[in-house]
Amino acid sequence: MSLTIPDELLVRAQNRADDASLERAFADSIRQSLPYAFGIVETLAEQLARGDADWVEHSVPPPSEWERAQLLRMMGGDAIRGAVERYFGIKLAFQNCHRTAVFRPDTVDSPAYREFTSIRSQILNQTPELVDC
Protein backbone atom coordinates (compact mmCIF):
# COMPACT_ATOMS: atom_id res chain seq x y z
CA MET A 1 0.00 0.00 0.00
CA SER A 2 1.53 3.24 -1.14
CA LEU A 3 0.52 6.85 -0.70
CA THR A 4 -1.28 8.69 -3.46
CA ILE A 5 0.91 11.71 -4.14
CA PRO A 6 -0.51 14.51 -6.32
CA ASP A 7 1.62 15.41 -9.34
CA GLU A 8 2.23 18.95 -8.01
CA LEU A 9 3.61 17.57 -4.75
CA LEU A 10 5.82 15.11 -6.63
CA VAL A 11 7.26 17.93 -8.76
CA ARG A 12 7.95 20.03 -5.65
CA ALA A 13 9.77 17.11 -4.04
CA GLN A 14 11.76 16.47 -7.21
CA ASN A 15 12.77 20.15 -7.17
CA ARG A 16 14.01 19.67 -3.61
CA ALA A 17 11.35 21.85 -2.00
CA ASP A 18 11.44 21.37 1.74
CA ASP A 19 9.26 23.79 3.61
CA ALA A 20 6.22 23.91 5.88
CA SER A 21 3.80 23.91 2.95
CA LEU A 22 5.39 20.72 1.62
CA GLU A 23 4.90 19.08 5.01
CA ARG A 24 1.24 20.17 5.14
CA ALA A 25 0.66 18.83 1.62
CA PHE A 26 2.37 15.55 2.57
CA ALA A 27 0.16 15.24 5.67
CA ASP A 28 -2.88 15.83 3.47
CA SER A 29 -1.71 13.04 1.15
CA ILE A 30 -1.38 10.74 4.15
CA ARG A 31 -4.89 11.68 5.30
CA GLN A 32 -6.32 10.92 1.86
CA SER A 33 -4.29 7.76 1.23
CA LEU A 34 -4.60 6.21 4.70
CA PRO A 35 -7.99 7.47 5.94
CA TYR A 36 -8.56 4.75 8.52
CA ALA A 37 -5.12 5.10 10.12
CA PHE A 38 -5.18 8.90 9.97
CA GLY A 39 -8.65 8.88 11.53
CA ILE A 40 -7.51 6.68 14.42
CA VAL A 41 -4.63 9.04 15.20
CA GLU A 42 -6.81 12.13 14.75
CA THR A 43 -9.37 10.78 17.23
CA LEU A 44 -6.66 9.87 19.72
CA ALA A 45 -4.98 13.28 19.39
CA GLU A 46 -8.33 14.97 20.03
CA GLN A 47 -8.95 12.79 23.10
CA LEU A 48 -5.48 13.58 24.41
CA ALA A 49 -5.97 17.31 23.88
CA ARG A 50 -9.31 17.30 25.73
CA GLY A 51 -8.09 15.42 28.79
CA ASP A 52 -5.41 15.39 31.42
CA ALA A 53 -3.99 11.96 30.62
CA ASP A 54 -0.42 11.66 29.36
CA TRP A 55 -1.52 9.15 26.75
CA VAL A 56 -4.51 7.45 25.14
CA GLU A 57 -4.80 4.29 23.09
CA HIS A 58 -6.91 2.51 20.51
CA SER A 59 -6.78 -1.27 20.67
CA VAL A 60 -9.81 -2.36 18.63
CA PRO A 61 -8.77 -4.63 15.75
CA PRO A 62 -9.38 -3.06 12.33
CA PRO A 63 -12.48 -4.25 10.49
CA SER A 64 -10.45 -5.67 7.57
CA GLU A 65 -6.93 -6.28 6.33
CA TRP A 66 -7.22 -3.12 4.21
CA GLU A 67 -7.49 -0.99 7.35
CA ARG A 68 -4.81 -3.00 9.14
CA ALA A 69 -2.48 -2.39 6.19
CA GLN A 70 -3.05 1.34 6.57
CA LEU A 71 -1.96 1.27 10.20
CA LEU A 72 1.12 -0.78 9.34
CA ARG A 73 2.01 1.59 6.50
CA MET A 74 1.65 4.65 8.72
CA MET A 75 3.59 3.21 11.64
CA GLY A 76 6.26 1.51 9.54
CA GLY A 77 7.32 4.49 7.46
CA ASP A 78 9.59 6.92 9.31
CA ALA A 79 8.70 9.91 7.11
CA ILE A 80 4.97 9.14 7.28
CA ARG A 81 4.98 8.51 11.00
CA GLY A 82 7.07 11.61 11.70
CA ALA A 83 4.87 13.82 9.54
CA VAL A 84 1.75 12.59 11.35
CA GLU A 85 3.40 13.16 14.74
CA ARG A 86 4.37 16.72 13.80
CA TYR A 87 0.95 17.42 12.26
CA PHE A 88 -0.85 16.51 15.50
CA GLY A 89 1.94 17.49 17.92
CA ILE A 90 2.05 14.03 19.46
CA LYS A 91 4.28 10.96 19.80
CA LEU A 92 2.98 7.67 18.36
CA ALA A 93 3.60 4.23 19.79
CA PHE A 94 2.47 0.96 18.25
CA GLN A 95 2.21 -2.72 19.19
CA ASN A 96 1.26 -5.79 17.21
CA CYS A 97 -0.93 -5.05 14.24
CA HIS A 98 -3.25 -2.41 15.58
CA ARG A 99 -2.66 -1.26 19.17
CA THR A 100 -2.00 2.43 18.64
CA ALA A 101 -1.13 4.89 21.39
CA VAL A 102 -0.69 8.64 21.33
CA PHE A 103 1.51 10.29 23.94
CA ARG A 104 2.20 13.88 24.78
CA PRO A 105 5.69 14.63 23.40
CA ASP A 106 6.98 15.70 26.80
CA THR A 107 6.13 12.26 28.27
CA VAL A 108 8.41 10.21 26.02
CA ASP A 109 10.73 9.60 28.96
CA SER A 110 7.85 8.73 31.27
CA PRO A 111 7.35 5.32 32.87
CA ALA A 112 4.08 4.92 30.91
CA TYR A 113 5.80 5.45 27.55
CA ARG A 114 8.73 3.24 28.44
CA GLU A 115 6.32 0.52 29.59
CA PHE A 116 4.16 0.73 26.45
CA THR A 117 7.19 0.48 24.19
CA SER A 118 8.99 -2.16 26.24
CA ILE A 119 9.83 -5.67 25.13
CA ARG A 120 7.86 -6.94 28.12
CA SER A 121 4.68 -5.18 26.98
CA GLN A 122 5.13 -6.41 23.43
CA ILE A 123 5.50 -9.98 24.67
CA LEU A 124 2.45 -9.68 26.92
CA ASN A 125 0.42 -8.25 24.02
CA GLN A 126 0.92 -11.32 21.84
CA THR A 127 -2.10 -13.48 21.07
CA PRO A 128 -2.51 -16.51 18.81
CA GLU A 129 -5.17 -14.64 16.80
CA LEU A 130 -2.63 -12.01 15.74
CA VAL A 131 0.23 -14.28 14.70
CA ASP A 132 -0.35 -13.65 11.00
CA CYS A 133 -1.45 -10.04 11.09
N, C-alpha and C positions, 0 to 999 in steps of 0.2 A: 504494500500500500504506500503510494507516494503522495506527496502534496500536489495540488493543482496550483501552479504558479502562473499568474497572468503574464502575457508577453511583455508588457511594459515593465513589470518587476524583474523579469529575466534580463531584459536589456540593461536596466539600471545596475543589476548585479554584475553583468558582463563588463560594464563600464566602470566597475570598481566603486560604485556609489556605496557609501557606508555612513548613513546618518539616521537621525531619529525617524524621519519619514519612511525610510526603508524598513526599519524595525516595525513600525506600525503596519505597513503594508504586508510584511511577512506574517505578523500576528493575525492579520485579517485572512491571509491565505490559510493559516493553520485552522482558524475558526471555521472557514468554509470547507476545508478538506477533511477535517476531523471533528465534525460537529458533536458527536457523542462525547468524545474525550474532552473537548474544549468546554462543553456544557457541564460536565462533572466538575472540572476545575473551577469554572465560573461560579457554580453553586457553592462549592466549598469556600472559595475566596469571599463570597458574600456572607456566608455563615460566620466565617472567622472575623470579618470586619464588624459584624453586628454584635458579637459577643466578647466575653472576657477571656475565653480559653486561649491557650497558646497554640492549639492545633485542633483540627477537625478531620474526620476521615469519612470515606465512602467505601463500603466493603460489600456492596450488593453485586453479585456476578452480572456481567453484561447480558442482555437478552439474546445475543447471537455472537458468532465468531467475528462478524463484521465489526461490531462495536468493540469486542475484545482487541481486535487488530488495531483499532484506532488508539486505544490506550497504550498498547505496546509500542506503537510507532511514536506517539508523543513522548513517552517516558524513555525510550531507547535512543532517541536522537538528541545529542547534546545541544545542537543549535536550536532545535524545536523546543526542547524542555527549557532551556535558558530563556528563550524569547517569551514563552508562556509565563515563566516565573517573573521576569521583569515587567511584563504587561500587567500582571495582577499584583505585583509587589509582594510575592510570597516565595516560600521554599517548598518544593514538591518532594515527596518521598513515596516509594512504591514497593509493594511486595506481591509476590506471586503474579497472577495474571490480571488482577483487577483492584487489589486493595490500595487505594490512593489516599494519601494524606497531604494536607496543606498546613504548613507551619508558618508562624510569623518569622521573618528573617532573623530577628534578633534572638531567637530561641534555638538556633542551630546547634549551639553548644549545650543545650539543656539536657537533663536526664531523659525527658520524654522523647526528644529527637534521637538521642543516642540509642535508647531502647527500641524505638520503632525501626531504626535502620541497622540494628544489631544482627549478628549471625544467629543468636539465640532466638530472637523474634521470628526471623525467617524460617528457622527450623520448626518452631512451634506453629507456624502458620501453614505448614504443609498438610495437605489432605489428599487421599487417594483420588478424589474426583477431579483434582486439578493437575494431575501428573502430566497430562498431554495438552495443557492449555497453551 
